[in-house]
């Protein structure tokens, strides 16, 4: 598969973020089980995984977090921004 790279801008706790997202899915966020590498500048910031839980509900989990940490609410915010990128 060819890597897809796109830029995202979003706000979390009144702080603006600009990140670059890299994934190997060429056609959007499905099928589930995808990993999204999130870069700030040229540095890998965190890795998110998209999946469906046992109730078939879309979820985002942090697979790799930066030293300063990242919370689940921020992961959801990034995930929603990724979804918006694909479904705008």
Order of alpha helices (4+ residues) and beta strands (2+ residues): beta-beta-beta-beta-beta-alpha
